Amino acid sequence: MKKNSLSESSAQGEVNYNSMTKADLVEVVAKKASLTAKAARESVAAVFGGITDALKKGDKVVVTGFGTFMVRSRKSRVGRNPQTGAPINIPARKTPGFTAGKALKKVVR
């Protein structure tokens, strides 16, 4: 896992923001499941592909103990052109969403 460049110091302690890339995730899966790098890469791709395919169909993906992936709908709204200030219509659209499960929230706290 690579360290991101963001870090903050405070009176209560130092806070570091780390990020895990897809390659890092593949490496962790390979080690924890005793898989080759290729098998781990295919496994991670299959999981992400399955979630993506379900969301494309509008289905919800529930991973017990981890969280729920779903499609959220955003309503159309009126915005402003920042250059002219003229009102513009922003169309409705669907966005992917994730809600963490109880077990994940508990571990992160």
Steps between C-alpha positions, in 0.01 A plus 500: 500500500638833398485810714305787358661842520233636735583509869396725782642563843284600792527535874326162543742316270601457141247394239628331183285434194597180324356368178485148361512456125349213305850351464544517878164325547604224259821453698309470830251252350786290362670482841188441712346239267832337402437573132733585217507865395313411180226309685463782752480760220228294328310458828504872575395577141215247528370655822511855361349379171215328681421809704519720189271269299242490779502880534462539121177298526385718790540222757623544855808305615499408869822366652406398853742642755650742247235718341253561220567629150199663331399736223388840624287738297574870498214730408532761228573845633577853395860614527687813400761550229799629700617729217171666411281430802227378265281217631557160339306177536704211646331176390410211732754220513585177676812464712652202680473505877637304794377472856733336752361215707501482880803272519711724274397812692593331827845399374575846363406681822 
